[in-house]
Amino acid sequence: MSPSLSRDGDLVIGGFLPLYALRVNKVTRAADFMRRPNEDCRSYQWLHKNFQQAMTIRFAVEEINRDPVLLPNVSLGFQVYNAYHSDERTLESSLQWLTGESQPVPNYSCREQDKIVAIIGGATSALSVQMGTLLELYNFPQVGDLSFGPFDLILTDKVQFPSLYQMAPKDYSLQQGVARLLAYFKWTWVGLVTTDDLRGEEFLREMTGRMEKYGICAAFTEKIPVSERIHEESKVNFMPRIMESSARAVVIHGDTDSLMVLRHSQIPFIPMYKIWITTSHWDITMRPKYVDNYNFYGALTFTYLTSEVPGFKSFLKTVHPSKDPKDTVLRDFWFSAFQCQSKSKNLDLEQCTPNETLESLPIYLFDTTMSGLSYTIYNAVYAVAWALHEELLRKSETAPEEAGESGVPHPWQLHSFLKDIQFHNSAGDQVFMDEKRRSEAQYDIRNYVTSLNDTEFLVKVGQFLPNTQPGQDFIMHEEDINWGWLDTKIPHSVCSASCAPGYRKITKEGEPICCFSCSQCPEGEISKQTDMDQCAKCPEDEHPNKERDHCFPKVVTFLDFTGSLGTALTFVAASFSLLTALVLWVFVKFRDTPIVKANNRALSYTLLVSLSFCFLCSLLFIGRPTAATCLLRQTTFGVVFTVAVACILAKTIMVVLAFRVTRPGSSIRVWVQSRVSNCIVLVCSGIQVMLCGFWLGTSPPFPDMDLHSEPGHIIIQCNEGSDIAFYCVLGYMGFLALGSFTVAFLARSLPDTFNEAKFITFSMLVFCSVWVSFLPTYQSTKGQAMVVVEIFSILASGAGLLGCIFLPKCYVILLRPERNVLAGMKRKVNS
C-alpha cells in the first residue's frame, strides 16, 4: 500500500492520477495454467502520457517549498496514488488509502498520524461524484480535475457536495465552438460519437441544438458504453458503423479513458478518410505503442488555451532516474517508456538510456508542453497551498490556546479558506476558487499532424474565444491545416452536393434538411450564393441573367426611328403620305374633268387630305413616348380617320341621293347640295372630337414603362389612361365605317358611270377587315409589338382606302383620258 509516487513533508497533498491501467491477458494455451494467475492473468500497463500530471504535482510542490513567502517554515509533500480507469477500482483504492488496509473496512482506519490535508483527483464526473461522497464522510476536501472531470453543474451543488471543488474552467461554450468550426468549413453532414452516460447525453442535446442553428445535420450518433472504458479492443462493433457512414466529418466527445477504445479498435495501417473533430476532454495523441498514428492524421482538436508556466520545461529536462535513485516509480516509468525491459531484463540504467531525457520521447508517450489537465492540477496545488498559508497565518494570530494545537490542520478546517481563495499563478493568470466567478474556457484549435518519420505534433491553426467581440471570437488559419490522407483542399462532408448560385434547395420528403435536391430559380428570380433556401426576385428595373445568379439593369427600349423596324415604318408612312399628296395634285390639276367633278371634288379633296394626315399620324407612334406624343397619337389618329370615314359616308349618301333626285317628281332635290355633305362630315367628326375631349379631360394617356412584357427590357410606351375611352373612339369609327359599307353595298347596282359605290364598298371591306383583325391581335400582344400592330393597321387601312377609291380614277385620268370625257361616258352607258 505504499503510494505510487511520494515526497515527505510537514503537510502532504494526496492525489489520484491515472498512471497505469490494469490489463487482463487472454489465456491461449493449456500450459499457462501451470503458472500463478496473479502473474499471467494480470499485468500493469503504463499510461505514459499521464506521467506529466505526476511531474506537475512534483514541480508545483518543489516550487512552493522554494518560495520564501508562501508557507514559510513549512515543507509541503505529496502522495500520488493510481486511479484506475475503472470507477470501482478507483473507489477501492480510495478506501484503501483512507483505511490503510489492502482489504478496506469502512469506518475503520489503522493509519498512523496522517499529514494529508487535501486530495486532488476525479478522473470523470461520475468518479468525482463517488469520490466526493466517500471523502465527504471523512471531511476531506477534494479538488476536481478538468480533463478527466470536466466542469459539471451537478458537482456545483454545495448541499450535496459541500467539500468538493472544481478547478476546471466552464465548458459551456464548447458545443458552440464545435458548431462554428463545422459551419466555417461547411460540413453539414456530421457524425457524433460520445460516451453513453449523462455527460454524453447532455453533449448530444446541446450539440444537436447548436448544429440546427447552422443548418447542420447529424448523420449518425454512436454511443460508447461506459463498460467499454478499457484499454483494449472494443467488444461492441461500432467502428465499422462509423466507417460505413457517408459523413466524413465526425465529432468525438468524451474523456481519454472512455475513448481509448477508439485507438484500440482502429484498423491498423488502413486510412479511414475521416475528418475527426475532438473536444478538449480527449487527448488525441495518447495511444498504445503498437497502434499506428495514421488513422487520426489531420484531425482538429480543441485544447484549453493556457498560459505557459515558467520553468516547467526546464524542470522536465532535469528529471532523470540517475538523479533520484530511490524513486522506483520514475525508474519503472523510464524503463517502460524507453523500452529497456524489452531489450533485456537485467539491463542497467546507464546501459539503457545514458543520455536520454523526457524531451526525447515521442508525443504519444510524453509531452514537455504542459497540458490543460496539468495546468489545472498546477493551480489546484497552489490553491491548497494558499489555503494552508491563510489558515496557518490565522492560527499564528489567534489566542495562545488555539495556537498551541497540533501543527497539522484538519482537512475540514480548510473549507472556510479554500472556498474564498483567489490568487495569481506564476503564469500571470488569476485563479478563483469561487465557481461563480470562474471564467469560461478558451480554446486553441490544433491540427494533429504526422511527419514521414512518424513524428507527431499538434499545430495551432485557430482559436475560439467565447465572450469576445464578434469577428475576433473565432479565428481559423485554414492555410496552415494539413488534412492528412484526404486532400490538400478542404474536404467535404455533406449529404447532398451544394446547390450552385442560380439554384435553390428542395428538401426531400422524409429526410433531414441537409439532404436535398436542387432546382433552378423561377423566371425573374436569382440566388447569388450556394445552398439558398429561397430565390430572390430582381428589382423591377433589373432582370436575371441566363444562369440566374445575378441581376442586370434592363435595357430601355421603344420603337425608335433609328431602329430597322422604325425606319421601315417611317419610310412606308412617308411614302404613302407622298403618294396621297400626288393623287391630290392629280385631282386638283384635272379638277374640271368629268370623273373628278362627278365624284364631288370637295369631298375628294377633304378625303385625300385626311388620308395624308392618317399616314403621317402613324409617325407619332414612333420614337420615345413623351407626354405630348401620348396625348396626341390616339386622339389625332381617331379624329383624322373619322374625318376620312365621314367623307366616304357623305360620298356614299350623296351618290344614293343623286340617283333618287334624277327620278321625275322627286321631292329630295333640296338635299343634294354641298352643304349637306359638309354637314355630315362636320357632325360625324364633331362627335369624335367630343369623345376625344372627354377622354383627355377624364383619364388622358401618359408615358409608362412596361417592365414585364419582354425579359431583360423596359419598354417605354404610352398608357392609354382609360381603355374604355380608347375602345369608344375605335368603336365610333367602326360604326361610321360599317354605315358607309352598308350604304355603299346597297348602292352597288346603280349605273357605273357616275357611281363609285362599288369602289367604296370594296375599300370599306378592306378597312373593316383590317380593324376587325386588329382587335384580337392588339389584345394578344404586349409591349413594342402593340405599337407595331396599330401602326400597321393605320397604314394598311389608309392604303386600302387610297388604293380602292382613288387609284382606279387616277388610272382613267392619266392612262385612259379618252374615257374621261362626257361622250365616252355616254357610250359606256349605252353599251
C-alpha positions in Angstrom: 0.0 0.0 0.0 2.9 2.4 -0.4 2.0 5.3 -2.7 3.0 5.2 -6.3 4.9 8.5 -6.0 5.6 10.5 -2.9 7.7 13.2 -1.2 7.6 13.7 2.5 6.8 17.0 4.1 5.2 18.6 7.1 1.9 18.8 5.2 1.0 16.4 2.4 -1.3 16.7 -0.6 -2.8 13.4 -1.8 -3.6 12.7 -5.4 -5.3 10.1 -7.5 -3.9 10.1 -11.0 -4.3 7.5 -13.8 -0.7 6.5 -14.2 -1.3 2.9 -15.3 -4.1 0.6 -16.2 -4.9 -2.9 -15.2 -4.7 -5.2 -18.3 -6.2 -8.7 -18.3 -4.2 -11.1 -20.6 -6.0 -13.7 -22.7 -5.2 -17.3 -21.9 -4.4 -19.2 -25.1 -2.5 -22.3 -24.1 -3.2 -25.0 -21.5 0.3 -24.7 -20.3 -0.5 -21.2 -19.0 -2.5 -22.8 -16.2 0.8 -24.1 -14.7 1.7 -20.6 -13.6 0.2 -18.5 -10.9 -2.9 -16.5 -12.0 -1.6 -13.2 -10.5 1.5 -13.5 -12.7 0.0 -14.3 -16.0 -3.6 -13.1 -15.9 -2.9 -9.6 -14.6 -0.3 -7.1 -15.7 0.0 -3.3 -15.4 0.2 -1.2 -18.5 1.8 2.2 -18.1 -0.2 5.3 -19.3 3.0 7.1 -20.1 1.3 10.3 -21.3 -0.3 10.9 -17.9 3.1 10.8 -16.1 3.3 14.5 -16.8 0.5 15.0 -14.3 2.6 13.5 -11.5 5.5 15.6 -12.6 3.3 18.7 -12.4 2.5 17.9 -8.7 6.2 17.4 -8.0 7.1 20.6 -9.8 4.5 22.7 -8.1 5.4 21.3 -4.6 9.1 21.9 -5.1 8.4 25.5 -6.4 6.2 26.2 -3.3 8.9 24.9 -1.0 11.4 27.2 -2.5 9.1 30.2 -2.2 10.1 32.2 0.9 6.7 33.9 1.1 4.2 31.1 0.6 4.1 28.6 3.6 7.4 29.8 5.2 8.9 27.3 7.7 6.5 24.6 6.4 7.5 21.9 3.9 4.9 20.6 1.6 4.9 17.0 0.4 2.7 14.8 -1.8 1.5 11.3 -2.2 0.2 10.2 -5.6 -1.9 7.1 -5.9 -3.1 5.4 -9.1 -6.6 6.0 -10.3 -7.7 3.1 -12.4 -9.8 3.6 -15.5 -12.4 1.5 -13.7 -14.6 3.5 -11.4 -14.9 0.6 -9.0 -11.2 0.0 -8.7 -10.6 3.7 -8.1 -13.2 3.7 -5.3 -11.5 0.7 -3.9 -8.1 2.4 -3.9 -9.7 5.4 -2.2 -10.9 3.2 0.6 -7.5 1.5 0.8 -5.9 4.9 1.3 -8.5 6.0 3.8 -8.3 2.9 5.9 -4.6 2.0 5.4 -5.6 -1.6 4.6 -5.3 -3.6 1.3 -8.7 -5.1 2.2 -10.5 -1.9 3.3 -13.0 -1.9 6.1 -15.3 1.2 6.1 -15.3 3.5 9.1 -12.1 2.0 10.4 -8.5 3.2 9.9 -5.2 1.8 11.0 -3.2 4.7 9.6 -0.7 6.5 11.9 -0.6 10.2 12.1 -1.9 11.5 8.8 -0.3 14.6 7.2 -2.6 14.7 4.2 -4.7 17.8 4.2 -6.4 17.6 0.7 -6.9 15.3 -2.2 -6.6 16.1 -5.9 -8.5 13.6 -8.1 -11.6 12.8 -10.1 -10.9 11.2 -13.5 -14.5 11.5 -14.6 -17.6 13.3 -13.4 -19.1 10.0 -12.2 -15.9 9.2 -10.4 -15.8 12.7 -8.9 -19.3 12.1 -7.5 -18.3 8.8 -6.0 -15.1 10.1 -4.5 -16.7 13.3 -3.3 -19.4 11.3 -1.5 -16.9 9.0 0.1 -14.4 11.7 1.1 -17.1 13.8 2.4 -17.7 11.2 5.1 -14.1 11.7 6.1 -14.3 15.5 5.7 -11.5 15.7 3.1 -11.7 18.5 0.6 -11.4 17.3 -3.0 -10.2 19.4 -5.8 -11.6 18.2 -9.1 -9.7 17.6 -12.3 -10.9 19.1 -15.7 -9.5 16.7 -18.3 -11.0 13.7 -16.5 -13.7 15.5 -14.6 -14.8 18.4 -16.7 -16.7 21.3 -15.1 -20.1 19.8 -14.3 -23.2 21.7 -13.0 -24.1 18.6 -10.9 -20.9 19.0 -8.9 -21.7 22.7 -8.1 -24.4 21.6 -5.6 -22.8 22.5 -2.3 -25.6 20.9 -0.3 -24.8 17.5 -1.8 -21.0 18.1 -2.2 -20.0 20.7 0.3 -16.3 19.8 0.3 -15.9 19.2 -3.5 -14.2 21.9 -5.5 -13.9 22.1 -9.3 -10.8 23.7 -10.7 -11.7 23.3 -14.3 -12.9 26.3 -16.4 -16.5 26.2 -17.5 -17.2 24.4 -20.8 -20.5 26.0 -21.6 -19.3 27.2 -25.0 -17.6 24.1 -26.2 -20.5 23.0 -28.4 -20.8 26.5 -29.8 -17.1 26.4 -30.8 -17.5 23.0 -32.5 -20.6 24.1 -34.3 -18.8 27.3 -35.5 -16.0 25.1 -36.8 -18.4 22.8 -38.7 -20.2 25.9 -40.2 -16.9 27.5 -41.1 -15.9 24.6 -43.3 -19.5 24.0 -44.5 -19.6 20.5 -43.1 -23.3 19.9 -42.8 -23.4 16.1 -42.7 -21.7 15.1 -39.4 -21.4 12.0 -37.2 -21.4 12.3 -33.4 -19.6 9.9 -31.2 -19.8 10.2 -27.4 -19.9 8.2 -24.2 -23.1 6.5 -23.1 -23.6 8.4 -19.9 -25.3 11.6 -18.6 -22.5 13.9 -19.9 -22.7 12.2 -23.3 -26.5 12.7 -23.4 -26.1 16.4 -22.4 -23.4 16.9 -25.1 -25.7 15.4 -27.8 -28.6 17.5 -26.7 -26.6 20.7 -26.7 -24.6 19.8 -29.8 -27.6 19.0 -32.0 -29.3 22.2 -30.9 -26.3 24.2 -31.9 -26.0 22.4 -35.2 -29.6 23.1 -36.1 -29.0 26.8 -35.8 -26.3 26.5 -38.5 -28.2 24.1 -40.7 -26.0 21.1 -39.8 -27.5 17.6 -39.5 -26.3 14.5 -37.6 -25.7 11.6 -39.9 -25.5 9.2 -37.0 -24.9 9.2 -33.3 -22.7 6.5 -31.8 -22.6 6.0 -28.0 -19.7 4.1 -26.5 -20.9 2.2 -23.4 -19.2 3.1 -20.2 -18.3 -0.5 -19.8 -16.0 0.0 -22.8 -13.7 2.2 -20.7 -10.9 -0.3 -21.3 -7.5 -0.2 -22.8 -8.1 -2.9 -25.4 -10.2 -3.6 -28.5 -13.9 -3.0 -28.1 -16.4 -5.8 -27.8 -19.0 -3.6 -29.5 -18.7 -3.4 -33.2 -19.2 0.3 -33.6 -16.1 1.2 -35.6 -17.4 -0.4 -38.9 -20.7 1.6 -38.5 -18.6 4.8 -38.2 -16.6 3.9 -41.3 -19.6 2.9 -43.4 -21.3 6.3 -42.8 -21.3 8.8 -45.7 -20.4 11.5 -43.3 -16.7 12.3 -43.5 -16.7 14.7 -40.5 -17.0 13.0 -37.1 -17.2 14.9 -33.8 -15.8 12.9 -30.9 -16.6 13.8 -27.3 -15.6 12.0 -24.1 -12.8 11.6 -21.6 -9.5 9.9 -22.6 -10.1 6.7 -20.8 -13.6 6.2 -22.4 -12.3 6.9 -25.9 -9.0 4.9 -25.7 -11.2 2.1 -27.1 -11.3 4.0 -30.4 -7.5 3.8 -30.6 -7.5 0.1 -29.8 -10.3 -0.6 -32.2 -8.9 1.1 -35.3 -7.8 -0.9 -38.3 -4.1 -0.6 -38.4 -2.3 0.9 -41.5 -5.6 1.4 -43.3 -6.6 5.1 -43.7 -10.1 5.9 -42.6 -10.5 9.0 -44.7 -12.5 10.8 -42.0 -12.2 14.3 -40.6 -12.0 13.9 -36.8 -13.0 16.8 -34.6 -12.2 16.1 -31.0 -13.1 18.1 -27.8 -10.8 19.2 -25.1 -11.5 16.2 -22.8 -9.8 13.7 -25.1 -6.0 13.7 -25.6 -5.9 12.5 -29.2 -2.1 12.0 -29.1 -2.4 9.3 -26.4 -2.3 5.8 -28.0 -0.8 2.4 -27.5 2.7 1.8 -28.9 1.6 -0.8 -31.3 -1.2 1.3 -32.8 -0.2 3.5 -35.8 -1.0 7.2 -35.8 -2.2 7.5 -39.4 -6.0 7.0 -38.8 -6.3 10.3 -36.9 -3.8 12.1 -39.1 -5.3 15.6 -39.9 -7.7 15.7 -37.0 -8.8 19.0 -35.5 -8.9 19.1 -31.7 -10.0 21.7 -29.2 -7.5 22.2 -26.4 -7.6 24.6 -23.5 -5.9 27.9 -24.1 -3.5 28.2 -21.2 -0.5 30.4 -20.4 3.0 28.9 -20.2 4.2 28.2 -16.7 7.8 29.4 -16.5 10.4 26.9 -15.5 8.3 23.8 -16.2 10.1 22.6 -19.4 13.5 23.3 -17.7 12.4 21.2 -14.8 11.4 18.3 -17.0 14.8 18.4 -18.7 16.5 17.8 -15.3 14.3 14.8 -14.4 16.3 11.5 -14.6 16.3 8.3 -12.6 20.0 8.6 -12.0 19.5 11.8 -10.1 16.9 10.2 -7.8 17.8 6.5 -7.4 15.2 6.0 -4.6 12.4 6.9 -6.9 11.4 3.5 -8.1 8.3 4.7 -9.8 10.3 7.1 -12.0 12.8 4.2 -12.7 9.9 1.9 -13.8 8.4 4.6 -16.0 11.8 5.3 -17.6 12.4 1.6 -18.4 8.9 1.2 -19.8 9.0 4.5 -21.9 12.4 3.8 -23.4 11.6 0.1 -23.8 14.6 -1.0 -21.8 12.7 -4.0 -20.4 12.0 -5.4 -23.8 15.7 -5.3 -24.7 17.0 -7.1 -21.6 15.5 -7.8 -18.1 18.9 -7.3 -16.5 19.9 -4.2 -18.4 21.4 -1.4 -16.2 20.0 2.1 -16.3 23.3 3.5 -17.6 23.4 0.9 -20.3 19.7 1.6 -21.3 19.5 5.4 -21.6 22.7 7.1 -20.5 21.9 10.4 -22.3 18.1 10.2 -22.8 15.7 12.8 -21.4 11.9 13.2 -21.3 12.2 15.7 -24.1 13.4 12.9 -26.5 10.2 10.8 -26.0 7.6 10.9 -28.8 4.5 13.0 -28.1 2.2 9.9 -27.7 4.4 8.9 -24.7 5.3 12.2 -23.1 4.9 15.9 -23.9 7.0 18.6 -22.3 4.4 21.2 -23.1 2.1 21.5 -20.1 -1.4 20.2 -21.0 -4.7 21.7 -19.9 -5.1 18.9 -17.4 -1.6 19.5 -15.8 -2.3 23.2 -15.8 -5.4 22.6 -13.7 -3.5 20.3 -11.4 -0.8 23.0 -11.0 -3.5 25.6 -10.0 -5.1 23.0 -7.6 -1.8 22.5 -5.7 -1.3 26.2 -5.4 -4.9 26.7 -4.2 -4.3 24.2 -1.4 -1.0 25.9 -0.6 -2.6 29.4 -0.3 -5.5 28.0 1.8 -3.0 26.4 4.2 -1.0 29.6 4.2 -4.1 31.6 5.2 -5.1 29.1 7.9 -1.6 28.9 9.4 -1.4 32.7 9.3 -4.7 33.0 11.2 -3.5 30.4 13.8 -0.4 32.4 14.5 -2.6 35.5 15.2 -5.1 33.8 17.4 -5.2 33.1 21.2 -2.3 31.0 22.7 -4.6 28.1 23.5 -5.6 27.8 19.8 -2.1 28.3 18.6 -0.9 25.5 20.8 -2.8 22.9 18.9 -1.2 20.4 16.6 0.7 21.9 13.7 -1.1 19.7 11.2 -4.5 21.3 10.4 -7.5 19.1 10.0 -8.8 18.8 6.4 -12.2 20.1 7.2 -10.7 23.3 8.6 -9.5 24.3 5.1 -13.0 24.7 3.7 -13.6 28.2 5.1 -10.3 29.3 3.5 -10.3 27.3 0.3 -13.7 28.4 -1.0 -12.7 32.1 -1.0 -9.1 31.8 -2.2 -8.1 33.8 -5.3 -4.5 34.3 -6.5 -2.3 34.9 -9.5 -0.2 31.9 -10.5 3.3 32.1 -11.9 1.9 32.3 -15.4 0.1 35.5 -14.6 -3.4 34.1 -14.7 -5.9 34.9 -11.9 -7.4 31.8 -10.3 -10.7 31.8 -8.5 -11.9 29.0 -6.2 -15.4 30.5 -6.2 -17.1 28.7 -9.1 -19.5 31.5 -9.7 -16.6 33.8 -10.6 -14.9 31.2 -12.8 -14.5 32.3 -16.4 -15.4 30.3 -19.4 -12.8 28.2 -21.1 -11.0 29.5 -24.1 -9.7 27.1 -26.7 -6.9 26.6 -29.1 -7.8 24.7 -32.3 -4.9 22.4 -33.1 -4.1 20.1 -36.1 -2.9 16.6 -35.4 0.0 16.1 -37.9 2.3 13.1 -38.5 5.5 13.5 -40.4 7.2 10.9 -42.7 9.5 9.8 -39.9 6.4 9.1 -37.6 7.0 12.2 -35.6 3.7 13.6 -34.2 2.9 17.1 -33.2 -0.1 19.5 -32.7 0.0 22.6 -34.8 -2.2 25.6 -33.7 -4.4 26.6 -36.6 -7.1 28.7 -34.9 -8.7 29.6 -31.6 -12.2 30.1 -30.2 -12.6 32.8 -27.5 -16.1 32.9 -26.1 -17.5 36.2 -24.9 -15.2 38.1 -27.2 -16.4 40.7 -29.6 -17.8 39.3 -32.9 -15.2 38.8 -35.6 -12.4 38.1 -33.1 -14.1 35.2 -31.2 -13.5 32.6 -33.9 -10.3 32.7 -35.9 -9.1 30.0 -38.4 -5.9 29.8 -40.4 -7.0 27.2 -42.9 -3.9 27.5 -45.0 -1.9 26.0 -42.1 -4.1 22.9 -41.8 -2.7 19.6 -43.0 -5.7 17.4 -44.0 -3.7 14.2 -43.9 -4.9 11.4 -46.2 -7.8 13.4 -47.5 -6.5 16.1 -49.8 -4.7 19.4 -49.9 -8.0 21.1 -50.3 -10.8 21.5 -47.7 -12.6 18.1 -47.7 -16.4 18.0 -48.0 -18.9 16.3 -45.6 -22.3 16.9 -47.0 -25.4 14.7 -47.6 -26.2 16.4 -50.9 -23.9 18.4 -53.2 -24.3 22.1 -52.8 -26.8 24.0 -55.0 -24.8 26.4 -57.1 -25.8 30.0 -57.4 -28.9 30.2 -59.6 -30.5 27.2 -57.9 -32.5 26.7 -54.7 -32.7 23.8 -52.3 -35.7 21.5 -52.4 -36.0 19.4 -49.2 -36.5 15.7 -49.8 -39.6 14.3 -48.1 -38.9 12.2 -45.0 -35.1 13.1 -44.9 -33.1 15.6 -42.9 -32.9 19.2 -44.2 -29.3 18.6 -45.2 -30.4 16.1 -47.8 -32.0 18.0 -50.7 -32.2 18.3 -54.4 -31.5 21.5 -56.4 -34.0 23.3 -58.6 -33.3 26.3 -60.8 -34.7 29.6 -59.7 -38.1 30.5 -61.3 -38.2 33.1 -64.0 -37.4 36.6 -62.7 -35.6 35.3 -59.6 -32.0 34.7 -58.7 -29.8 33.2 -56.0 -26.3 34.7 -55.6 -25.0 32.2 -53.0 -24.8 28.5 -52.7 -27.3 26.4 -50.9 -30.0 29.1 -50.8 -33.4 28.0 -49.5 -35.3 30.6 -51.5 -34.6 32.6 -54.6 -35.0 36.4 -54.5 -36.7 38.5 -57.1 -34.8 41.1 -59.0 -35.8 44.7 -58.7 -38.4 45.7 -61.3 -35.8 47.7 -63.3 -33.4 44.7 -63.4 -33.6 41.2 -64.9 -31.7 37.9 -64.2 -29.0 36.6 -66.4 -29.2 33.2 -68.1 -27.6 31.5 -65.1 -30.0 33.3 -62.8 -27.3 34.2 -60.3 -27.1 38.0 -60.9 -29.4 40.8 -61.7 -28.5 43.3 -64.5 -30.2 46.5 -65.4 -32.9 46.1 -68.1 -32.4 47.7 -71.5 -34.7 50.6 -72.1 -36.3 50.1 -75.4 -39.1 51.7 -77.6 -39.9 51.8 -81.3 -37.1 54.1 -82.3 -36.8 55.9 -85.6 -33.2 54.7 -85.9 -34.1 51.1 -85.5 -34.6 48.9 -88.5 -38.3 48.4 -87.9 -38.9 52.1 -87.0 -37.0 53.2 -90.1 -39.1 50.9 -92.4 -42.4 52.0 -90.9 -41.3 55.7 -91.2 -40.4 55.1 -94.9 -43.7 53.4 -95.6 -45.7 56.1 -93.9 -43.9 58.9 -95.6 -44.2 57.1 -99.0 -48.0 56.6 -98.6 -48.4 60.3 -97.5 -46.4 61.4 -100.5 -48.4 59.2 -102.8 -51.6 60.7 -101.3 -50.3 64.1 -102.0 -49.5 63.1 -105.5 -53.1 61.8 -106.0 -54.4 65.1 -104.6 -52.2 67.0 -107.1 -53.6 64.9 -109.9 -57.2 65.6 -108.8 -56.5 69.3 -108.5 -54.9 69.5 -111.8 -57.7 67.6 -113.5 -60.5 69.2 -111.4 -62.6 70.2 -114.4 -62.7 66.7 -115.9 -66.0 64.8 -115.7 -64.6 62.0 -113.5 -63.4 64.4 -110.8 -66.5 66.6 -111.0 -68.9 63.6 -110.9 -67.5 62.4 -107.5 -67.8 65.6 -105.5 -64.5 67.4 -105.7 -64.7 69.0 -102.3 -65.2 65.6 -100.5 -62.5 64.1 -102.6 -60.0 66.8 -101.6 -61.0 66.5 -97.9 -60.7 62.7 -98.0 -57.3 62.9 -99.6 -56.0 65.4 -97.1 -57.3 63.4 -94.2 -55.7 60.2 -95.6 -52.4 62.0 -95.9 -52.7 63.0 -92.2 -53.7 59.4 -91.4 -50.4 58.2 -92.8 -48.5 60.9 -91.1 -50.1 60.4 -87.7 -48.5 57.0 -87.5 -45.2 58.8 -87.0 -46.5 59.9 -83.6 -46.3 56.2 -82.6 -42.6 56.0 -83.4 -39.9 57.4 -81.2 -39.6 57.7 -77.4 -43.0 58.4 -75.9 -43.4 61.8 -74.2 -46.4 63.4 -72.6 -47.2 65.4 -75.7 -47.0 62.4 -78.1 -49.0 60.2 -75.8 -51.8 62.9 -75.7 -51.7 63.4 -79.5 -51.2 59.9 -81.0 -54.5 58.2 -80.3 -56.7 61.4 -80.5 -55.1 62.5 -83.7 -55.5 59.0 -85.2 -59.1 58.9 -84.1 -60.1 62.3 -85.4 -58.4 62.2 -88.9 -59.6 58.6 -89.5 -63.1 59.7 -88.5 -62.9 62.6 -91.0 -61.8 60.2 -93.7 -64.6 57.7 -92.9 -67.1 60.6 -92.6 -66.1 61.8 -96.1 -66.7 58.3 -97.5 -70.0 58.1 -95.8 -71.0 61.5 -97.2 -69.9 60.5 -100.7 -72.0 57.3 -100.5 -75.0 59.1 -99.2 -74.7 61.8 -101.9 -74.5 59.1 -104.6 -77.7 57.5 -103.4 -79.4 60.8 -103.1 -78.2 61.9 -106.6 -79.9 58.9 -108.3 -83.1 59.4 -106.3 -83.2 63.1 -107.3 -83.0 62.2 -111.0 -86.4 60.5 -110.8 -89.2 62.7 -112.1 -91.1 64.4 -109.3 -88.5 63.7 -106.6 -89.0 65.9 -103.5 -85.5 65.5 -102.1 -83.6 67.6 -104.6 -83.0 70.1 -101.8 -80.7 67.6 -100.1 -78.4 67.2 -103.0 -76.2 70.2 -102.1 -72.6 70.5 -101.0 -73.5 71.9 -97.6 -75.4 68.7 -96.8 -72.2 66.6 -97.3 -70.2 69.1 -95.4 -72.6 69.0 -92.6 -72.4 65.2 -92.5 -68.6 65.4 -92.3 -68.7 68.1 -89.6 -71.3 66.3 -87.4 -69.6 62.9 -87.6 -66.2 64.4 -86.9 -67.5 66.7 -84.1 -68.9 63.7 -82.2 -65.4 62.1 -82.4 -63.8 65.3 -81.2 -66.1 65.4 -78.2 -65.3 61.8 -77.4 -61.6 62.6 -77.5 -62.1 65.7 -75.5 -63.9 63.8 -72.8 -61.1 61.2 -72.8 -58.4 63.8 -72.4 -60.3 65.5 -69.7 -61.0 62.5 -67.5 -58.2 60.0 -68.0 -55.6 61.2 -70.5 -52.8 58.9 -71.9 -49.4 59.2 -70.3 -45.9 57.8 -70.7 -45.4 54.5 -68.9 -42.9 51.7 -68.5 -43.7 48.1 -69.3 -41.3 46.0 -67.2 -42.6 42.5 -67.8 -43.6 42.0 -71.5 -40.0 41.4 -72.7 -37.5 39.8 -70.4 -34.5 42.0 -69.9 -36.1 45.1 -71.4 -38.0 48.1 -70.1 -40.4 49.2 -72.8 -41.3 52.9 -72.8 -44.8 53.2 -74.1 -48.0 55.2 -73.7 -50.5 54.1 -71.2 -54.0 54.8 -72.7 -55.3 56.0 -69.4 -58.8 54.7 -70.0 -59.2 51.6 -72.0 -63.0 52.3 -72.2 -62.4 55.7 -73.8 -59.9 54.2 -76.3 -62.3 51.5 -77.4 -65.2 54.0 -77.6 -63.1 56.0 -80.1 -62.4 52.9 -82.1 -66.0 51.7 -81.8 -67.4 55.0 -83.1 -65.0 54.9 -86.0 -66.1 51.4 -86.7 -69.7 52.4 -86.6 -69.2 55.0 -89.3 -67.2 52.5 -91.4 -70.0 49.9 -91.0 -72.6 52.6 -92.1 -70.5 53.5 -95.1 -70.1 49.9 -96.1 -73.8 49.2 -95.7 -74.9 52.2 -97.8 -72.3 51.6 -100.4 -73.3 47.9 -100.6 -76.9 48.9 -101.2 -75.9 51.4 -104.0 -73.5 49.0 -105.8 -76.2 48.2 -108.5 -76.6 51.8 -109.6 -75.2 52.9 -113.0 -71.4 52.8 -113.0 -70.7 55.9 -115.0 -71.2 58.3 -112.1 -71.3 55.7 -109.4 -68.2 54.9 -107.2 -70.2 52.8 -104.8 -68.5 49.6 -105.9 -65.1 51.1 -105.1 -66.3 52.4 -101.8 -67.8 49.0 -100.9 -64.5 47.3 -101.6 -62.5 49.9 -99.8 -64.7 49.7 -96.7 -64.5 45.9 -96.8 -60.7 46.2 -96.6 -60.9 48.9 -93.9 -63.2 46.8 -91.7 -61.2 43.6 -92.2 -58.1 45.4 -91.1 -59.6 46.8 -87.9 -61.5 43.7 -87.1 -58.3 41.8 -87.3 -56.6 44.5 -85.2 -58.7 44.0 -82.1 -57.7 40.4 -81.2 -54.1 40.9 -82.4 -53.8 44.1 -80.3 -55.1 42.3 -77.2 -52.8 39.3 -77.6 -49.6 41.3 -78.0 -47.6 43.2 -75.4 -45.0 46.0 -75.3 -43.5 47.2 -78.5 -45.5 44.8 -80.7 -48.7 46.5 -79.8 -47.4 49.8 -81.3 -46.3 48.0 -84.4 -49.7 46.3 -84.8 -51.5 49.7 -84.6 -49.1 51.4 -87.0 -49.6 48.5 -89.5 -53.4 48.8 -89.1 -53.3 52.5 -89.7 -51.1 52.1 -92.8 -53.0 49.1 -94.2 -56.4 50.6 -93.8 -55.3 54.0 -95.2 -53.7 52.3 -98.1 -56.8 50.3 -98.7 -58.9 53.5 -98.9 -56.4 55.2 -101.1 -55.9 52.2 -103.4 -59.6 51.1 -103.8 -61.1 54.6 -104.3 -58.6 56.8 -106.0 -56.1 54.6 -107.9 -58.8 53.4 -110.5 -59.7 57.1 -111.1 -56.1 58.1 -111.5 -55.8 55.2 -114.0 -58.6 56.7 -116.1 -57.3 60.3 -115.7 -53.7 59.5 -116.6 -53.8 56.4 -118.8 -57.3 56.4 -120.3 -58.1 60.1 -120.9 -60.5 59.2 -123.8 -62.8 57.8 -121.2 -62.6 60.9 -119.1 -65.0 62.9 -121.4 -68.7 63.2 -121.3 -69.1 61.5 -124.8 -67.0 58.5 -123.6 -69.2 58.1 -120.5 -72.4 58.2 -122.6 -71.0 55.5 -124.9 -70.2 53.4 -121.8 -73.7 53.9 -120.5 -75.3 53.0 -123.9 -73.2 49.9 -124.1 
